[in-house]
């Protein structure tokens, strides 16, 4: 063996599996470049054999090989059955791009298949490559562009591959950003902001019901007395929800109807309006009403600052200071209002008989109720009363037609 012999370093050993023609051709080409002689090729050929091929060479009889051509013929005949099946051009029509396969992976797989096909026609190669594309925007762009060569097709494909890789990078970064935002939102803040948010009840006391709040909510929702919340029943992430607790009002898991502040306020409001009387015991309703009657509420009018009125089951929603003008004020003209005022200031005893109804309590005023310094009992009586929802502050008591009925809830001089 010559001292300056250089063996091919890129040639992989043959293990007895694969096309033996390919191995012999590669070996001969590399050794021919080095201009080595035939005896040296015979002695270096076993260097690139391994496994079953090396065992075959070791079993050759001594002196049976006289040239490299004879060694190559015996090698090809012995391993002819180990030749891997080589696909033809028809096999390319079966290669299709998968639904979730990137264009880069598809072209790599297609190129590996074409490398096994000898003497492949470029036109057949291009047609099969375009036919295997997945339906989509890139396939439509290829139909419009109509590339005639593989080089033109690869230019279009390179641009699309860059777009797909950019989109994949953005998708990979987005979950990381979402996790960071969730981490920031769950991170506690300093000071008093660490306390969780809680709804504040609108009422100080609540009327007890003889039925569960969940059943009452079902009934009033079925009768369409109220509407469910706009986002009732929306999807909740299962791992964050306690499935043992269910709110009938919000139609969600996570809290019960009895613990729901909003549901309690809605039912209390309906109960004070008299719409849930069948769910309230008479004794409990009377007891709750008496407890509310003891509370007092300050009037927000600046003129009556410091004065208080007794609170009621149905607190006033608005205040009417005075009703004047029109026929209620004595007339539409100045002379008519003057006549009405003179008649009002003249307090005469009414001769109209009053029916005495013992079933309804009467409302009357005596001298003890008169707190003014001037003991002129002929002054008109002006009271404040809650009529329905509004609180009317100045109501003139007309002796001829007293505007007080049994339904009047509160009055004062």
C-alpha positions in Angstrom: 0.0 0.0 0.0 1.5 3.4 -0.9 2.3 5.8 1.9 0.4 8.7 0.4 -2.8 6.8 -0.2 -6.0 8.9 0.6 -9.2 6.9 1.2 -12.6 8.5 0.5 -14.0 9.7 3.8 -17.6 10.4 2.7 -18.4 6.9 1.6 -20.5 4.9 4.1 -19.8 1.2 4.6 -22.2 -1.2 2.9 -24.0 -3.5 5.4 -25.6 -5.9 3.0 -28.9 -3.9 2.6 -29.5 -1.5 -0.3 -28.5 -1.3 -3.9 -25.0 -2.8 -4.4 -24.6 -1.0 -7.8 -24.8 2.4 -6.0 -22.1 1.4 -3.5 -19.7 0.0 -6.2 -20.2 3.1 -8.5 -19.5 5.5 -5.6 -16.3 3.5 -4.6 -15.0 3.3 -8.1 -15.6 7.0 -8.8 -13.8 8.1 -5.7 -10.8 5.7 -6.2 -10.6 6.6 -9.9 -10.2 10.3 -9.0 -7.2 9.3 -6.9 -5.8 7.4 -9.9 -5.2 4.3 -7.8 -4.2 1.0 -9.4 -6.4 -2.1 -9.7 -4.6 -4.1 -6.9 -5.0 -1.2 -4.5 -8.8 -1.0 -5.2 -9.2 -4.7 -4.5 -7.4 -4.4 -1.1 -9.2 -1.1 -0.1 -12.7 -2.3 -1.1 -13.2 -4.4 2.1 -12.5 -1.2 4.1 -16.0 0.0 3.1 -17.9 -3.2 4.0 -19.6 -4.0 7.3 -21.9 -6.5 8.8 -23.1 -9.2 6.4 -21.0 -7.8 3.5 -17.8 -8.0 5.5 -18.6 -11.6 6.5 -19.1 -12.5 2.8 -15.8 -11.0 1.8 -14.0 -12.9 4.6 -15.4 -16.2 3.3 -14.0 -15.8 -0.2 -11.4 -18.5 -1.1 -7.8 -17.4 -1.1 -6.6 -16.6 -4.6 -10.1 -16.5 -6.1 -9.9 -12.8 -7.1 -7.6 -11.7 -9.8 -9.0 -8.1 -10.6 -11.4 -5.5 -9.2 -13.9 -6.2 -12.0 -14.1 -9.8 -10.9 -14.6 -8.7 -7.2 -17.3 -6.3 -8.2 -19.2 -8.9 -10.3 -19.2 -11.4 -7.4 -20.3 -8.7 -5.0 -23.2 -7.6 -7.2 -24.4 -11.2 -7.8 -24.4 -12.0 -4.1 -26.3 -9.0 -3.0 -28.6 -8.6 -5.9 -31.6 -9.6 -3.8 -30.8 -6.9 -1.3 -31.5 -4.1 -3.8 -34.2 -1.8 -2.5 -37.2 -1.3 -4.8 -36.8 2.0 -6.7 -40.0 4.0 -7.5 -40.8 5.3 -10.9 -42.3 8.6 -11.9 -45.9 7.3 -11.3 -45.1 7.1 -7.6 -44.9 10.9 -7.4 -48.6 11.3 -8.1 -49.3 9.5 -4.7 -47.4 12.1 -2.7 -49.9 14.7 -1.3 -49.4 17.6 1.2 -51.1 16.8 4.5 -53.8 19.0 6.1 -51.4 20.3 8.8 -48.2 19.7 6.9 -46.1 22.8 6.1 -44.9 23.6 2.6 -41.3 23.1 3.7 -41.9 19.6 5.0 -43.9 18.6 1.9 -41.2 19.8 -0.5 -38.5 18.0 1.5 -40.5 14.7 1.4 -41.1 15.1 -2.3 -37.4 15.8 -3.0 -36.4 12.7 -1.2 -38.7 10.6 -3.3 -37.5 12.1 -6.6 -33.9 11.4 -5.7 -34.6 7.7 -5.9 -36.0 8.0 -9.5 -33.4 8.0 -12.2 -33.7 10.1 -15.3 -36.9 11.9 -14.0 -38.4 14.2 -16.6 -38.5 17.8 -15.2 -42.0 18.4 -16.6 -43.3 15.3 -14.9 -41.5 16.5 -11.7 -43.2 19.9 -11.8 -46.7 18.6 -12.6 -46.6 16.1 -9.8 -45.3 18.7 -7.4 -48.1 21.2 -8.2 -50.8 18.4 -8.1 -49.8 17.4 -4.6 -50.3 20.8 -3.1 -53.0 21.2 -0.4 -56.1 23.3 -1.5 -55.6 26.9 -0.3 -54.3 30.3 -1.1 -50.8 29.1 -2.2 -52.3 26.6 -4.6 -54.5 29.3 -6.1 -51.5 31.6 -6.5 -49.6 28.9 -8.4 -52.6 28.4 -10.7 -52.6 32.1 -11.4 -48.8 32.5 -11.8 -48.4 29.2 -13.9 -44.7 28.6 -13.3 -43.1 26.7 -16.3 -39.9 25.5 -14.6 -38.9 24.1 -11.2 -36.8 27.2 -10.5 -39.9 29.5 -10.9 -41.9 27.2 -8.6 -39.2 27.2 -6.0 -39.2 31.1 -5.9 -42.9 31.1 -5.2 -42.5 28.3 -2.6 -39.6 30.1 -0.8 -41.8 33.2 -0.2 -44.7 31.0 1.1 -42.3 29.1 3.4 -41.1 32.3 5.0 -44.7 33.4 5.6 -45.6 30.1 7.2 -42.5 30.2 9.5 -43.3 33.8 10.5 -46.9 32.8 11.4 -45.6 29.8 13.4 -43.3 32.0 15.3 -46.1 34.4 16.2 -48.3 31.5 17.4 -45.5 30.3 19.6 -45.0 33.7 21.2 -48.7 34.4 21.8 -49.3 31.7 24.5 -46.2 33.1 26.3 -47.7 36.6 26.3 -51.1 35.3 27.5 -49.4 33.5 30.4 -47.5 36.7 31.3 -50.8 38.6 31.3 -52.5 36.0 33.4 -49.6 36.1 35.9 -49.8 39.9 36.1 -53.6 39.8 36.7 -53.2 37.2 39.5 -50.3 39.0 41.1 -51.5 40.8 44.3 -51.1 44.6 44.5 -49.9 46.6 47.4 -52.0 48.3 50.1 -55.7 47.9 50.5 -56.1 46.6 46.9 -55.2 43.1 48.0 -58.7 42.6 49.4 -61.1 40.8 46.9 -64.0 42.7 45.4 -67.3 42.1 47.1 -70.8 43.3 46.2 -72.5 45.5 48.8 -76.1 44.7 49.7 -78.6 47.4 48.9 -80.9 46.7 51.9 -80.2 46.7 55.6 -82.8 44.1 56.4 -84.3 41.3 54.3 -87.8 39.8 54.4 -87.7 36.1 55.3 -89.4 33.8 52.8 -91.3 30.6 53.3 -89.7 29.1 50.2 -86.1 28.6 49.1 -84.7 31.5 47.1 -83.7 29.2 44.3 -87.3 27.9 43.9 -88.6 31.5 44.0 -86.1 32.6 41.3 -87.2 29.6 39.1 -90.9 30.6 39.4 -90.4 34.3 38.6 -88.1 33.5 35.7 -90.7 31.1 34.3 -93.5 33.6 34.8 -91.2 36.3 33.1 -91.7 38.6 36.1 -87.9 39.4 35.7 -85.4 38.6 33.0 -82.2 36.6 33.6 -78.9 38.5 33.4 -77.6 39.2 29.9 -74.6 36.8 30.4 -76.5 34.1 32.3 -75.2 30.6 31.6 -72.0 31.6 29.8 -69.2 29.0 29.6 -66.9 28.8 32.6 -63.5 27.0 32.7 -64.2 23.8 34.5 -61.0 23.7 36.6 -61.9 27.0 38.3 -65.5 26.2 39.2 -67.0 24.5 42.2 -69.6 22.2 40.7 -71.2 21.7 44.1 -72.5 25.3 44.1 -75.1 26.5 41.6 -76.8 29.9 41.3 -80.3 29.7 39.8 -80.4 33.4 39.0 -77.1 33.6 37.1 -77.4 29.9 35.9 -73.8 29.3 36.7 -71.7 27.1 39.0 -69.4 28.6 41.6 -71.8 30.1 44.2 -75.3 29.4 45.5 -78.5 31.4 45.1 -78.6 32.1 48.9 -75.1 33.6 48.7 -75.8 35.6 45.6 -76.1 39.3 46.7 -77.7 40.4 43.4 -80.4 37.7 43.6 -81.2 38.6 47.2 -81.6 42.3 46.3 -83.9 41.5 43.3 -86.1 39.3 45.5 -86.2 41.9 48.3 -87.2 44.7 45.8 -90.0 42.5 44.4 -91.2 41.6 47.9 -91.4 45.3 49.0 -93.4 46.0 45.9 -95.9 43.4 47.0 -95.2 41.0 44.1 -94.0 38.0 46.3 -96.7 38.0 49.0 -97.4 34.3 48.5 -93.8 33.5 49.5 -94.0 35.6 52.7 -95.7 34.6 56.0 -98.1 37.2 57.3 -96.4 37.1 60.8 -92.9 37.5 59.3 -94.1 40.3 57.0 -95.6 42.2 59.9 -92.5 41.7 62.1 -90.3 42.9 59.3 -92.5 45.9 58.6 -92.4 46.9 62.2 -88.6 46.7 62.2 -88.4 48.9 59.2 -90.9 51.4 60.6 -88.5 52.2 63.5 -85.9 53.4 61.1 -85.8 57.0 59.9 -84.5 58.6 56.9 -83.2 62.2 56.4 -84.9 64.2 53.6 -82.3 65.3 51.0 -84.1 68.7 50.4 -81.9 71.6 51.5 -84.9 73.5 52.8 -85.8 70.6 55.1 -82.3 69.9 56.3 -82.3 68.2 59.7 -85.9 67.1 59.5 -86.6 63.4 59.4 -89.4 61.2 58.1 -90.2 57.7 59.1 -88.9 55.1 56.7 -91.3 52.7 55.0 -91.4 49.3 53.3 -91.5 51.2 50.0 -89.1 54.2 50.4 -89.8 57.2 48.2 -88.0 57.2 44.8 -88.6 60.9 44.2 -89.9 64.0 46.0 -92.6 66.4 44.9 -92.2 69.7 46.8 -95.4 71.3 45.8 -98.2 71.0 43.1 -99.5 74.3 41.9 -101.0 75.8 38.8 -103.9 74.8 36.6 -107.3 73.8 38.2 -105.5 72.4 41.3 -104.1 75.9 42.0 -107.5 77.6 41.8 -107.8 78.2 38.2 -106.0 79.3 35.1 -106.6 83.1 35.5 -105.4 85.5 38.2 -108.9 86.4 39.3 -109.9 82.7 39.6 -106.8 82.0 41.8 -107.7 85.0 44.0 -111.2 83.8 44.5 -109.9 80.3 45.3 -107.4 81.7 47.8 -110.1 83.8 49.6 -112.3 80.8 49.8 -109.4 78.7 51.1 -108.7 81.2 53.8 -112.3 81.2 54.9 -112.6 78.1 57.1 -116.2 77.2 57.4 -117.8 74.1 58.8 -118.8 71.7 56.1 -122.4 70.5 56.3 -121.9 67.5 54.1 -122.6 64.4 56.1 -119.7 61.9 56.4 -120.4 58.2 56.4 -119.0 56.6 59.5 -117.0 53.5 58.7 -115.9 51.7 61.8 -113.8 49.1 59.9 -111.2 51.7 58.8 -109.3 53.9 61.3 -109.8 57.6 61.0 -107.1 60.2 60.7 -107.6 63.3 62.8 -105.7 66.2 64.4 -106.3 67.9 67.7 -104.8 70.9 69.5 -101.9 68.9 70.9 -100.7 68.3 67.3 -100.5 72.0 66.7 -96.9 73.2 67.6 -97.0 76.8 66.3 -96.6 79.8 68.6 -99.7 81.4 67.1 -102.7 79.5 68.5 -104.9 80.5 65.5 -106.7 77.2 64.8 -108.2 78.6 61.7 -104.9 78.2 59.8 -105.0 75.7 56.9 -103.5 72.3 57.6 -100.6 71.3 55.3 -99.3 67.7 55.6 -96.5 65.6 54.0 -97.5 62.2 52.7 -96.1 59.4 50.6 -98.5 58.7 47.7 -97.3 55.6 46.0 -93.6 56.0 45.1 -93.2 59.8 45.3 -93.1 61.8 48.6 -95.5 64.8 48.3 -94.4 67.5 50.9 -97.1 70.1 50.8 -100.7 68.8 50.7 -103.4 71.3 51.8 -106.2 69.7 53.9 -109.5 70.8 52.4 -112.3 70.5 54.9 -114.8 70.1 52.1 -113.0 67.2 50.4 -110.2 65.9 52.5 -107.7 64.0 50.2 -106.9 61.3 52.7 -107.7 57.7 52.2 -107.1 54.5 54.0 -104.2 53.6 51.7 -102.2 56.7 52.8 -99.2 55.3 54.5 -97.5 58.1 56.5 -98.5 61.6 57.3 -97.4 64.4 59.6 -98.5 67.9 60.3 
